[in-house]
Amino acid sequence: MVKLNKIYTRTGDAGTTGLVDGSRLPKHAPRMQAVGDVDEANSAIGLAILAIGDAQEARWLTVIQNDLFDLGADLATPMPEGGEDAPWALRIIENQVKRLETEIDLMNAELKPLDSFILPGGSAAAAAVHLARAVARRAERSATAAAAEVALNPQALAYLNRLSDLLFVMARRLNGNGASDVKWVPGASR
């Protein structure tokens, strides 16, 4: 378990931050942008949980919040060059990605197929989940940008990709299995 005795350390005052392995890099590095965007997605999911209340979807999202801390640790731990990870390296694993796929399939089985794009809204809970989805997609873009520069765990990238899919399907589920979805009408406001 992590123990934080002191919140500020002054080690980042010059614009660098420490990675899990002790190395440092600029706070604006693509890797750190991805870590920050994952943190923001986690915060947006926290707000969505409050909007949902006591329901199965909130329990699923609470598990995902824990996964996102794992994901942040994964992104902040450099991949070993040509060797195996240190035993302390926390990585997203295939089972975490598969769990998201199982939840997506479970929710999607109850939904009618889409006949239009939908607007983020419907209910307050669905709107909050749509916002979390948009932030999760930004985190995925940041992570793939970082992966173009440094090696990242492929399962971490897959997790972010599935997460936005799960949040989209969950928002539809929260809209009465799509009954309250707000459909996009192309050119309607011209």
C-alpha positions as CSV (number, residue, x, y, z in Angstrom):
1,M,0.0,0.0,0.0
2,V,1.2,3.5,-0.7
3,K,2.0,5.7,2.2
4,L,2.1,9.5,1.7
5,N,3.4,11.5,4.7
6,K,4.1,14.7,2.8
7,I,2.1,16.0,-0.1
8,Y,4.6,18.5,-1.5
9,T,8.2,17.5,-2.1
10,R,9.5,20.5,-4.1
11,T,11.1,18.0,-6.5
12,G,8.9,19.1,-9.4
13,D,9.4,22.8,-9.0
14,A,11.8,22.9,-12.0
15,G,9.2,21.3,-14.3
16,T,10.1,17.7,-14.0
17,T,8.4,14.7,-12.5
18,G,9.5,11.4,-11.3
19,L,8.6,8.1,-12.9
20,V,8.1,4.8,-10.9
21,D,11.6,3.7,-11.7
22,G,13.1,6.9,-10.2
23,S,14.0,8.5,-13.5
24,R,12.7,12.0,-14.3
25,L,11.2,13.7,-17.3
26,P,9.5,17.0,-18.1
27,K,6.0,17.4,-16.8
28,H,4.9,18.2,-20.4
29,A,6.3,15.0,-21.9
30,P,3.8,13.0,-23.9
31,R,4.0,10.1,-21.3
32,M,3.0,12.6,-18.5
33,Q,0.2,14.1,-20.7
34,A,-1.3,10.6,-21.0
35,V,-1.0,10.0,-17.2
36,G,-2.7,13.3,-16.6
37,D,-5.5,12.5,-19.0
38,V,-6.1,9.1,-17.4
39,D,-6.3,10.9,-14.1
40,E,-8.9,13.3,-15.6
41,A,-10.9,10.5,-17.0
42,N,-10.9,8.9,-13.5
43,S,-12.2,12.1,-12.0
44,A,-14.9,12.4,-14.7
45,I,-15.9,8.8,-13.9
46,G,-16.1,9.7,-10.2
47,L,-18.7,12.4,-11.1
48,A,-20.6,9.9,-13.2
49,I,-20.8,7.5,-10.3
50,L,-22.4,10.3,-8.2
51,A,-24.9,11.0,-11.0
52,I,-25.8,7.3,-11.3
53,G,-26.3,6.6,-7.7
54,D,-26.6,3.1,-6.2
55,A,-26.8,1.0,-9.3
56,Q,-24.8,-1.8,-11.0
57,E,-23.2,0.7,-13.4
58,A,-21.8,2.7,-10.5
59,R,-20.3,-0.5,-9.1
60,W,-18.7,-1.3,-12.5
61,L,-17.3,2.2,-12.7
62,T,-15.8,1.9,-9.2
63,V,-13.8,-1.1,-10.3
64,I,-12.7,0.9,-13.4
65,Q,-11.5,3.7,-11.3
66,N,-9.2,1.3,-9.5
67,D,-8.0,0.0,-12.9
68,L,-7.3,3.6,-14.0
69,F,-4.9,4.0,-11.1
70,D,-3.2,0.8,-12.2
71,L,-3.1,2.2,-15.7
72,G,-1.6,5.5,-14.5
73,A,1.1,3.5,-12.7
74,D,1.6,1.4,-15.9
75,L,2.1,4.5,-18.0
76,A,4.5,6.0,-15.4
77,T,6.7,2.9,-15.4
78,P,9.1,2.7,-18.3
79,M,9.0,-0.6,-20.2
80,P,12.2,-2.6,-19.9
81,E,14.4,-2.7,-23.0
82,G,14.6,-6.3,-24.2
83,G,14.0,-7.7,-20.8
84,E,11.3,-8.6,-18.3
85,D,9.6,-6.2,-16.0
86,A,10.8,-5.8,-12.5
87,P,8.5,-7.6,-10.1
88,W,7.2,-4.3,-8.7
89,A,6.0,-3.1,-12.1
90,L,2.2,-2.8,-12.1
91,R,0.8,-3.4,-15.6
92,I,-2.6,-3.6,-17.1
93,I,-3.2,-7.2,-18.0
94,E,-5.3,-8.9,-20.7
95,N,-7.9,-10.1,-18.1
96,Q,-8.7,-6.4,-17.3
97,V,-9.3,-5.7,-21.0
98,K,-11.4,-8.9,-21.3
99,R,-13.5,-7.8,-18.3
100,L,-14.4,-4.6,-20.1
101,E,-15.4,-6.6,-23.2
102,T,-17.6,-8.9,-21.2
103,E,-19.4,-5.9,-19.6
104,I,-19.8,-4.2,-23.0
105,D,-21.3,-7.4,-24.5
106,L,-23.6,-7.8,-21.5
107,M,-24.9,-4.2,-21.8
108,N,-25.0,-4.1,-25.6
109,A,-27.1,-7.3,-25.8
110,E,-30.1,-5.3,-24.3
111,L,-29.8,-2.4,-26.7
112,K,-31.5,-1.9,-30.1
113,P,-29.0,-1.2,-32.9
114,L,-28.4,2.4,-33.6
115,D,-30.1,4.0,-36.6
116,S,-28.4,7.4,-36.1
117,F,-25.5,9.0,-34.2
118,I,-26.6,10.1,-30.7
119,L,-25.9,13.4,-28.9
120,P,-24.4,13.2,-25.4
121,G,-27.4,13.6,-23.1
122,G,-30.7,12.1,-22.3
123,S,-30.5,11.7,-18.6
124,A,-28.1,13.4,-16.1
125,A,-26.4,10.0,-15.5
126,A,-26.0,9.3,-19.2
127,A,-24.7,12.8,-19.9
128,A,-22.1,12.4,-17.1
129,V,-21.0,9.0,-18.6
130,H,-20.8,10.6,-22.1
131,L,-18.5,13.3,-20.6
132,A,-16.3,10.6,-19.0
133,R,-16.3,8.8,-22.4
134,A,-15.0,11.9,-24.2
135,V,-12.3,12.4,-21.6
136,A,-11.3,8.7,-21.9
137,R,-11.0,9.1,-25.6
138,R,-8.6,12.1,-25.0
139,A,-6.6,9.9,-22.7
140,E,-6.4,7.2,-25.4
141,R,-5.2,9.8,-27.9
142,S,-2.5,11.0,-25.5
143,A,-1.4,7.5,-24.7
144,T,-1.1,6.6,-28.4
145,A,0.9,9.8,-29.0
146,A,3.2,8.8,-26.1
147,A,3.5,5.3,-27.6
148,A,4.8,6.8,-30.8
149,E,7.8,8.1,-28.8
150,V,8.3,5.5,-26.0
151,A,7.4,1.9,-25.6
152,L,4.1,1.4,-23.7
153,N,2.2,-1.7,-22.6
154,P,-0.1,-2.7,-25.5
155,Q,-2.7,-3.9,-22.9
156,A,-2.8,-0.3,-21.5
157,L,-3.7,1.0,-24.9
158,A,-6.3,-1.7,-25.5
159,Y,-7.8,-0.9,-22.1
160,L,-8.3,2.7,-23.0
161,N,-9.8,1.8,-26.3
162,R,-12.3,-0.5,-24.7
163,L,-13.1,1.9,-21.9
164,S,-14.5,4.5,-24.2
165,D,-16.6,1.8,-25.9
166,L,-17.9,0.7,-22.5
167,L,-18.8,4.2,-21.5
168,F,-20.7,4.8,-24.7
169,V,-22.8,1.6,-24.3
170,M,-23.3,2.3,-20.6
171,A,-24.7,5.8,-21.4
172,R,-27.2,4.2,-23.7
173,R,-28.1,1.7,-21.0
174,L,-28.6,4.6,-18.6
175,N,-31.0,6.2,-21.1
176,G,-33.5,3.4,-20.7
177,N,-31.6,1.0,-23.0
178,G,-31.5,3.7,-25.6
179,A,-35.2,4.8,-25.3
180,S,-34.1,8.3,-24.1
181,D,-31.1,8.7,-26.4
182,V,-31.1,12.0,-28.2
183,K,-30.6,11.4,-31.9
184,W,-28.5,13.6,-34.1
185,V,-30.5,15.1,-36.9
186,P,-28.0,16.2,-39.6
187,G,-28.4,19.9,-40.6
188,A,-31.5,20.3,-38.3
189,S,-30.3,23.7,-37.0
190,R,-29.4,25.3,-40.4
